[in-house]
Amino acid sequence: MTDMINFAIVVAGITISILGMVMTFRAEHMSRQIKTFFICMFSVIILYTLSDLISQISLVFLGPEYRKLSKYAVFFESLFSSLLMPMLTIYILKKCAKTLKSSLFFLVNLMWFIYFALLVWTQFTTLIYRVSEENVYERGPLYPLLLLPPVLLMVINIIGFYRRREHFNNREQQAFWVFLLLPVASMLIQMFSYGILFIVLGTSISAFIMFLFILDDQVEKSVNQKIEIGEQQLRIRTLQMRPHFIYNTMTNIYYLCETDPRKAKSIIGDFTKYLRNNFSAVVKQGLIPFNDELEHTRSYLAVVKARYENRIYTEYDTEYTSFCLPPLTLEPIVENAVKHGLDPELSPLHILIRTKKTEEGAEIIVENTGADIDPEEEIRIKSSEKEPHIGLENVADRLKSLCGGKLMMSPRRNGGVVVTMTIPEQKSL
């Protein structure tokens, strides 16, 4: 029964280690340093568990003629298991931006060399353990002496990590405590319990749990970083409003001050609202009420229509407004419709903005009668290099990351473009 349990433990350890290795190679959100550490760690654990499996097979099923195989397998099993603590020490120091000349690294290396010396001495004595002529593994009276350096290795790492814990976030601290304490408990049980391989199981499970904690932390960091990058891009693009739009608007106001002061005053008010909303969006976090975004869009259209009088007509069907969305989502779509749909050779541009409540949440539809869009360009329109503005691709990305929304583009039946945004129910007011 003990042999069967040990075989099951070793096979489980190998399986867990291989699974961890595969997941490490496939992890897209891990930094190169962390990925390298886990590849090395799981490689060592695989070699450790394979050596243990070979020793189990040799000791249980093979005869005295395989005594040397058992002896070598037990030796490498002990050697590979001892490499994990120095590897962890190096990772801790690298994470803290410390050199390998620290006292922690010196003490860990000292303990490891003492352990290695004891392991080599074991091959020439029977005081610690031996593989008998009958190919039977037997502990000697000084067997606990061999386990003392690994225990001290772990204790030194525990103290070293505790003193440097401020360099690690909560998730990383949890991961390291699991990896440090679970093997210690397994080794202490192993010292006083002969038979079942607790240390093999404890090492494999603790390494995999540590990997999962670190992977979860890295994924969360990557997602937050992408959101932050998206917000930074939004701020940059907001600040990079098309210079010619501002210039043309100011020029138009300049001439209207003499010919139509009342209209000039009205445009100044709309333009001021437009600028204020743009710059407010730079510092806003999260979602805003739809009415705020709609008011911003109205200000933009009022300024544009003052320049292109009788060339742009707008219609609103927005009875449903009780929902939130990311800032600068509706206005860029309308801005894009004006940019690509307004053509002196075509009929006046008509823009229809509609909202409606759906089973999934809210839906915003922007229709325009401008030029048709190439199907291959759907959801892929990017900001023009000559005239930087917030592109639809940026809007789609922020909708997805900030509220789980979607942006779809399709041709309009009688010519033009239809852009549809969906906002999930959980983000409604």
BAZAKE-283582 format. One line per 2 residues: number of its first residue (from 1); their letters; for each residue x, y negated, z of C-alpha. Coordinates in steps of 0.001 Angstrom, whole numbers, plus 500000, padded with zeros to 6 digits. Example, Ala and Ser with C-alpha at 12.3 -4.5 7.8 and 13.67 -1.06 7.14 Angstrom:
REM BAZAKE-283582
1) AS) 512300,504500,507800; 513670,501060,507140
END
This chain:
REM BAZAKE-283582
1) MT) 500000,500000,500000; 502854,497586,500837
3) DM) 504533,498320,497498; 501290,497681,495631
5) IN) 500789,494373,497475; 504361,493313,496707
7) FA) 503985,494165,493006; 500777,492146,492900
9) IV) 502521,489223,494618; 505488,489294,492216
11) VA) 503265,489529,489133; 501157,486675,490481
13) GI) 504311,484633,491076; 505547,485236,487528
15) TI) 502124,484390,486088; 501845,481176,488103
17) SI) 505369,480113,487104; 504816,480801,483405
19) LG) 501496,478946,483546; 503251,476021,485200
21) MV) 505955,476054,482517; 503389,476072,479692
23) MT) 501408,473261,481299; 504603,471248,481773
25) FR) 505483,471516,478080; 501939,470525,477111
27) AE) 501672,467652,479608; 501466,464451,477576
29) HM) 501289,461990,480445; 504411,463036,482355
31) SR) 507592,460989,482207; 510667,462682,480782
33) QI) 512395,462774,484177; 509484,464512,485917
35) KT) 508927,466891,483004; 512616,467878,483029
37) FF) 512460,468527,486770; 509438,470826,486501
39) IC) 510866,472673,483485; 514030,473396,485478
41) MF) 512079,474279,488607; 509698,476698,486898
43) SV) 512617,478221,484958; 514405,478969,488232
45) II) 511218,480367,489805; 510631,482597,486765
47) LY) 514203,483936,487058; 513682,484352,490803
49) TL) 510432,486284,490456; 511742,488371,487539
51) SD) 514780,489342,489624; 512432,490279,492425
53) LI) 510295,492348,490043; 513375,494199,488769
55) SQ) 514506,494890,492325; 511035,496167,493254
57) IS) 510907,498497,490241; 514440,499738,490854
59) LV) 513988,500300,494576; 510545,501903,494378
61) FL) 510589,503939,491168; 514233,504565,490259
63) GP) 516706,506917,491830; 520132,506564,493465
65) EY) 521851,506151,490079; 520216,502702,489821
67) RK) 521631,501501,493130; 523813,498855,491457
69) LS) 520853,497498,489508; 518949,497095,492759
71) KY) 521920,495455,494420; 522433,492919,491591
73) AV) 518704,492201,491360; 518467,491459,495101
75) FF) 521563,489243,494857; 520205,487132,491968
77) ES) 516779,487015,493578; 518347,485385,496653
79) LF) 520596,483145,494546; 517857,481738,492308
81) SS) 515516,481067,495233; 518223,479037,496967
83) LL) 518586,476632,494008; 515163,475077,494497
85) MP) 516055,472924,497500; 519157,471244,495922
87) ML) 517041,470575,492814; 514387,468919,494961
89) TI) 517058,466834,496703; 518337,465546,493363
91) YI) 514808,464642,492301; 514132,462767,495554
93) LK) 517359,460774,495213; 516722,459972,491550
95) KC) 513197,458864,492387; 514607,456539,495053
97) AK) 517298,455269,492648; 519999,456641,494953
99) TL) 523336,458084,493858; 524358,461673,494522
101) KS) 527012,460395,496949; 524445,460048,499724
103) SL) 524686,461940,503005; 521493,463854,502150
105) FF) 523041,465349,499032; 526255,466159,500932
107) LV) 524402,468013,503700; 522224,469939,501246
109) NL) 525251,471003,499238; 527091,472017,502392
111) MW) 524189,474243,503495; 523881,475720,500029
113) FI) 527587,476614,499824; 527395,478210,503266
115) YF) 524420,480246,502067; 526218,481206,498854
117) AL) 529277,482294,500859; 527078,484440,503114
119) LV) 525377,485915,500059; 528730,486854,498521
121) WT) 529969,488254,501851; 526815,490366,502010
123) QF) 527998,492297,498975; 530939,493614,501010
125) TT) 529267,494275,504362; 526186,495950,505762
127) LI) 525639,493549,508652; 523087,491379,506786
129) YR) 521454,493809,504354; 522454,496668,502130
131) VS) 521229,498932,499374; 522030,502433,500574
133) EE) 523418,505252,498479; 519852,506551,498190
135) NV) 518837,503222,496585; 516925,502017,499651
137) YE) 516950,498358,500797; 517747,497982,504499
139) RG) 518123,494887,506675; 521155,494620,508917
141) PL) 521339,493188,512449; 522503,489791,511130
143) YP) 519798,489444,508472; 518260,486293,510088
145) LL) 521684,484657,509657; 521232,484762,505877
147) LL) 517892,482946,506120; 519201,480241,508449
149) PP) 520889,478066,505744; 517768,478030,503512
151) VL) 515650,477020,506504; 518125,474259,507329
153) LM) 518067,473219,503667; 514336,472748,503872
155) VI) 514540,470935,507220; 517179,468550,505839
157) NI) 515028,467871,502793; 511973,467320,505005
159) IG) 513864,464749,507096; 515394,463144,503992
161) FY) 512042,462905,502268; 510326,461526,505378
163) RR) 512934,458757,505640; 512405,457853,501969
165) RE) 508653,458340,501829; 507994,454649,501079
167) HF) 509342,455271,497553; 506446,457691,496866
169) NN) 502723,457058,496585; 500148,459076,498554
171) RE) 499640,461688,495823; 503393,462277,495472
173) QQ) 503810,462530,499233; 501102,465175,499420
175) AF) 502784,467117,496619; 506190,467107,498310
177) WV) 504819,468022,501727; 503106,471061,500209
179) FL) 506291,472123,498417; 508417,471634,501526
181) LL) 506212,473018,504285; 504525,476017,502648
183) PV) 507832,477807,501794; 509132,477046,505303
185) AS) 506092,478742,506807; 506482,481662,504394
187) ML) 510175,482032,505213; 509565,481997,508954
189) IQ) 506966,484735,508519; 509429,486624,506299
191) MF) 512132,486460,508973; 509991,488323,511479
193) SY) 507815,490402,509184; 509450,493109,507114
195) GI) 507660,494408,504043; 505328,491968,502325
197) LF) 507011,489277,500174; 505434,486171,501706
199) IV) 508270,483925,500538; 507754,484812,496856
201) LG) 504065,484010,497037; 504612,480854,499089
203) TS) 507285,479502,496728; 505257,480101,493563
205) IS) 502017,478684,494927; 503674,475638,496502
207) AF) 505509,474816,493261; 502317,475062,491216
209) IM) 500319,472974,493704; 503076,470377,493678
211) FL) 502956,470336,489871; 499180,469831,489862
213) FI) 499418,466950,492347; 502173,465236,490330
215) LD) 500357,465873,487032; 497149,464370,488410
217) DQ) 499100,461348,489634; 500850,460925,486268
219) VE) 497561,461174,484360; 495989,458550,486609
221) KS) 498994,456268,486143; 498891,456755,482380
223) VN) 495176,455938,482198; 495604,452852,484370
225) QK) 498577,451788,482286; 496581,452106,479076
227) IE) 493749,450055,480572; 496246,447456,481728
229) IG) 497887,447351,478315; 494473,446960,476724
231) EQ) 493676,444077,479064; 497028,442467,478312
233) QL) 496417,442816,474585; 493015,441222,475097
235) RI) 494587,438296,476931; 497275,437859,474292
237) RT) 494828,438041,471422; 492484,435644,473184
239) LQ) 495299,433151,473548; 496174,433687,469876
241) MR) 492951,432223,468550; 493215,431310,464905
243) PH) 494918,427899,464751; 493044,426969,461572
245) FI) 489676,427516,463308; 490591,425052,466063
247) YN) 492142,422641,463559; 489133,422695,461221
249) TM) 486699,422272,464107; 488590,419286,465520
251) TN) 488880,417735,462058; 485164,418186,461488
253) IY) 484434,416532,464834; 486804,413673,463954
255) YL) 484896,412749,460798; 481488,413298,462387
257) CE) 482317,410762,465096; 481792,408030,462474
259) TD) 479134,409571,460230; 477004,411430,462808
261) PR) 478078,410777,466436; 475129,412722,467852
263) KA) 476088,415832,465898; 479731,415372,466852
265) KS) 478729,415260,470509; 476714,418436,470123
267) II) 479620,420252,468440; 482006,419111,471165
269) GD) 479701,420630,473765; 479455,423935,471901
271) FT) 483186,424003,471188; 483952,423312,474843
273) KY) 481732,426228,475891; 483421,428446,473322
275) LR) 486923,427568,474545; 485939,427926,478200
277) NN) 484430,431370,477624; 487475,432526,475667
279) FS) 489917,431485,478345; 487656,432775,481116
281) AV) 487722,436197,479467; 491507,436229,479861
283) VK) 491274,436382,483654; 488026,438335,484044
285) QG) 488228,441956,485187; 485624,444631,484560
287) LI) 482226,444032,483005; 480074,440915,482620
289) PF) 476305,440426,482127; 475175,440626,478509
291) ND) 473595,437152,478750; 477055,435641,479385
293) EL) 478479,437292,476276; 475418,436271,474272
295) EH) 475834,432640,475367; 479474,432764,474283
297) TR) 478420,434106,470884; 475826,431352,470489
299) SY) 478508,428730,471206; 480785,430216,468559
301) LA) 478008,430339,465956; 476956,426749,466736
303) VV) 480504,425550,466035; 480813,427586,462821
305) KA) 477372,426553,461521; 478297,422898,461974
307) RY) 481027,423387,459407; 479181,425787,457086
309) EN) 475801,424076,457186; 473099,425935,455233
311) RI) 475537,428827,454668; 474928,430791,457888
313) YT) 471576,431810,459365; 471194,433716,462605
315) EY) 468322,435632,464152; 468056,437062,467665
317) DT) 465946,439954,468913; 467371,440392,472402
319) EY) 464499,441117,474741; 466534,443725,476658
321) TS) 469450,442059,478441; 469670,443903,481798
323) FC) 473041,445538,481250; 476737,444738,481420
325) LP) 479574,445088,478916; 483263,444155,478625
327) PL) 483964,440480,477917; 484620,439484,474317
329) TL) 482806,442357,472629; 479771,440831,470903
331) EP) 481509,437581,469915; 484402,439282,468053
333) IV) 481898,441372,466058; 480008,438256,465007
335) EN) 483302,436479,464324; 484355,439379,462131
337) AV) 481025,439222,460269; 481572,435533,459545
339) KH) 485156,436052,458427; 484422,438956,456061
341) GL) 480835,438138,455090; 480923,434416,454325
343) DP) 481672,433910,450629; 480856,430798,448534
345) EL) 480075,433075,445570; 477496,435075,447525
347) SP) 474152,434156,449040; 474085,432529,452502
349) LH) 475152,434871,455288; 472365,436171,457511
351) IL) 473293,437642,460899; 470804,439539,463055
353) IR) 471644,440376,466683; 469349,442947,468334
355) TK) 469352,444802,471629; 467242,447694,472809
357) KT) 467023,450166,475654; 467692,453809,474782
359) EE) 467727,457098,476669; 471523,456820,476955
361) GA) 471500,453196,478138; 471654,450030,476014
363) EI) 472300,449493,472327; 473508,446336,470565
365) IV) 473106,446054,466779; 474730,443332,464688
367) EN) 473637,443231,461047; 475022,440914,458391
369) TG) 474262,440503,454691; 477860,439901,453666
371) AD) 480157,442057,451571; 479974,445832,451960
373) ID) 482705,447541,453908; 484910,450342,452633
375) PE) 483830,453552,454453; 487483,454432,455081
377) EE) 487875,451216,457019; 485109,451946,459531
379) IR) 486303,451407,463104; 489818,450826,461794
381) IK) 489710,447094,460999; 492672,445482,462661
383) SS) 493619,441882,463253; 494960,440063,460217
385) EK) 498653,439243,460507; 498104,435847,458946
387) EP) 495065,434984,461015; 495305,436788,464380
389) HI) 491978,437473,466041; 490419,440166,468172
391) GL) 489815,443120,465825; 487021,445646,465998
393) EN) 489463,448403,466866; 490370,446522,470021
395) VA) 486672,446112,470869; 486071,449845,470368
397) DR) 489034,450761,472581; 487927,448484,475421
399) LK) 484329,449677,475200; 485518,453247,475598
401) SL) 488019,452618,478402; 486032,450106,480471
403) CG) 482486,451455,480301; 482514,454666,478264
405) GK) 480772,452913,475369; 481058,453476,471634
407) LM) 481269,451294,468532; 479994,452521,465169
409) MS) 480021,450827,461793; 477896,451674,458753
411) PR) 476794,450054,455481; 473552,448099,455502
413) RN) 470778,449423,453229; 470481,446234,451106
415) GG) 474135,445306,451278; 476264,444195,454176
417) VV) 477390,445860,457373; 475728,447178,460536
419) VT) 477781,447406,463730; 476243,449322,466642
421) MT) 477530,449360,470220; 476193,451789,472819
423) IP) 476535,451112,476548; 475956,454068,478915
425) EQ) 473133,453892,481453; 475464,453940,484470
427) KS) 476790,450548,483496; 473374,448893,483318
429) L) 472257,446343,485887
END
